[in-house]
Amino acid sequence: MNVIELNSLARKLREVALTASQHEDDAKLSMAQLMVFETVARTPRVSVKEITEQTGLAQSWVSKIVAGQCEDGVFVLSQDPGDRRRTIVSLSDQAQKATFRDRGVVDIDEALTSTFPHLSPEAVTQVKGLLTQLQHVLQDDEKHP
């Protein structure tokens, strides 16, 4: 596998994640919005600068997404007590409950089938197994005991 193939695979997997993350009645998120949301969900009390570094998105775009999600009640901002110049982004209580109660347990079968309609049910099962195996190989033992 080369870097072009890896980036292509990453885009396809991000599309599966985006599809699996959204309910039919949700406002549709862009890939950039999903990346910001995932970063805030994974890293509580994260700064815009850290989101920018983790996502690779432009800081102006991250700031715009964060502001919009704050207006929608998804994110809340607070001041870092250790550095008052730094603004911290967190999920609102409501968004956190919905994310981890409802959406965090959504199976990806439908998203895989939607993204890759040529896959048989057996192939979907195989892809899920391979993704699980990859996750276990790549996970950081300190973060995920």
C-alpha positions as CSV (number, residue, x, y, z in Angstrom):
1,M,0.0,0.0,0.0
2,N,1.3,3.5,-0.8
3,V,0.3,6.9,0.5
4,I,-2.3,7.5,-2.2
5,E,-4.0,4.2,-1.5
6,L,-3.9,4.9,2.2
7,N,-5.5,8.3,1.7
8,S,-8.2,6.8,-0.5
9,L,-8.9,4.2,2.1
10,A,-9.1,6.8,4.9
11,R,-11.6,8.8,2.8
12,K,-13.8,5.8,2.3
13,L,-13.6,4.9,6.0
14,R,-14.5,8.5,7.0
15,E,-17.5,8.3,4.6
16,V,-18.6,5.1,6.4
17,A,-18.2,6.8,9.8
18,L,-20.1,9.9,8.6
19,T,-23.0,7.7,7.3
20,A,-23.1,5.6,10.5
21,S,-23.0,8.7,12.7
22,Q,-26.0,10.4,11.3
23,H,-29.7,9.7,11.8
24,E,-32.2,10.3,9.0
25,D,-33.7,13.3,10.9
26,D,-30.3,14.9,11.6
27,A,-28.9,17.9,9.8
28,K,-26.2,16.5,7.6
29,L,-22.6,17.1,8.7
30,S,-19.7,17.7,6.5
31,M,-16.5,15.7,6.8
32,A,-14.8,18.6,8.5
33,Q,-17.7,19.0,11.0
34,L,-17.5,15.3,11.8
35,M,-13.7,15.5,12.3
36,V,-14.1,18.4,14.7
37,F,-17.0,16.7,16.5
38,E,-15.0,13.5,16.9
39,T,-12.0,15.3,18.2
40,V,-14.0,17.2,20.8
41,A,-15.8,13.9,21.8
42,R,-12.5,12.0,22.1
43,T,-10.6,14.8,23.8
44,P,-12.7,16.5,26.4
45,R,-11.6,20.1,27.2
46,V,-9.7,20.6,24.0
47,S,-8.6,23.9,22.5
48,V,-9.3,25.2,19.0
49,K,-5.5,25.0,18.4
50,E,-5.4,21.4,19.4
51,I,-8.4,20.6,17.2
52,T,-6.6,22.2,14.3
53,E,-3.5,20.2,15.0
54,Q,-5.4,16.9,15.3
55,T,-7.6,17.3,12.3
56,G,-5.3,19.1,9.9
57,L,-8.0,21.7,9.2
58,A,-7.4,25.4,8.9
59,Q,-7.8,27.2,12.3
60,S,-10.3,29.6,10.7
61,W,-12.5,26.7,9.5
62,V,-12.3,25.0,12.9
63,S,-13.2,28.2,14.7
64,K,-16.2,28.6,12.4
65,I,-17.4,25.0,13.0
66,V,-16.9,25.4,16.8
67,A,-18.9,28.7,16.8
68,G,-21.7,27.1,14.8
69,Q,-21.9,24.0,17.0
70,C,-21.9,26.3,20.1
71,E,-24.9,28.2,18.7
72,D,-26.6,24.8,18.1
73,G,-26.0,23.8,21.7
74,V,-23.6,20.9,20.8
75,F,-20.4,22.5,22.1
76,V,-19.8,24.6,25.2
77,L,-16.8,27.0,25.6
78,S,-15.0,27.7,28.9
79,Q,-11.9,29.5,29.9
80,D,-8.8,27.4,30.8
81,P,-8.2,28.1,34.5
82,G,-4.5,27.5,34.0
83,D,-4.2,29.9,31.0
84,R,-7.0,32.5,30.7
85,R,-6.1,33.3,27.1
86,R,-7.0,29.7,26.1
87,T,-10.6,28.7,25.3
88,I,-11.6,25.2,25.9
89,V,-14.2,23.3,23.8
90,S,-16.3,20.5,25.3
91,L,-19.4,18.6,24.3
92,S,-22.6,19.9,26.0
93,D,-24.2,17.6,28.4
94,Q,-27.0,16.9,26.0
95,A,-24.7,16.2,23.1
96,Q,-22.5,13.9,25.2
97,K,-25.5,11.9,26.4
98,A,-26.8,11.5,22.9
99,T,-23.4,10.7,21.4
100,F,-22.5,8.0,23.8
101,R,-25.9,6.6,24.6
102,D,-27.5,6.5,21.2
103,R,-24.9,6.9,18.5
104,G,-21.8,5.4,20.1
105,V,-23.3,1.9,19.8
106,V,-24.7,2.1,16.3
107,D,-23.6,-0.8,14.2
108,I,-21.8,0.0,10.9
109,D,-23.4,-2.7,8.7
110,E,-25.9,-0.3,7.1
111,A,-23.2,2.4,6.6
112,L,-20.9,-0.2,5.0
113,T,-23.7,-1.5,2.7
114,S,-24.7,2.1,1.8
115,T,-21.1,3.2,1.1
116,F,-20.1,0.0,-0.7
117,P,-23.3,-1.4,-2.3
118,H,-21.4,-4.2,-4.1
119,L,-20.5,-5.9,-0.8
120,S,-22.3,-9.1,0.1
121,P,-23.4,-9.7,3.7
122,E,-20.4,-12.0,4.1
123,A,-18.0,-9.3,2.8
124,V,-19.5,-6.7,5.2
125,T,-18.9,-9.1,8.1
126,Q,-15.3,-9.7,6.8
127,V,-14.7,-5.9,6.6
128,K,-16.0,-5.4,10.1
129,G,-13.7,-8.1,11.4
130,L,-10.7,-6.7,9.6
131,L,-11.4,-3.2,10.9
132,T,-11.7,-4.5,14.5
133,Q,-8.4,-6.4,14.0
134,L,-6.8,-3.2,12.7
135,Q,-8.1,-1.2,15.6
136,H,-6.7,-3.7,18.1
137,V,-3.3,-3.6,16.4
138,L,-3.1,0.1,16.2
139,Q,-4.7,1.1,19.5
140,D,-2.6,2.9,22.1
141,D,-2.4,0.5,25.1
142,E,-2.1,3.4,27.5
143,K,-5.3,5.1,26.3
144,H,-7.3,1.8,25.7
145,P,-6.4,-0.8,28.3
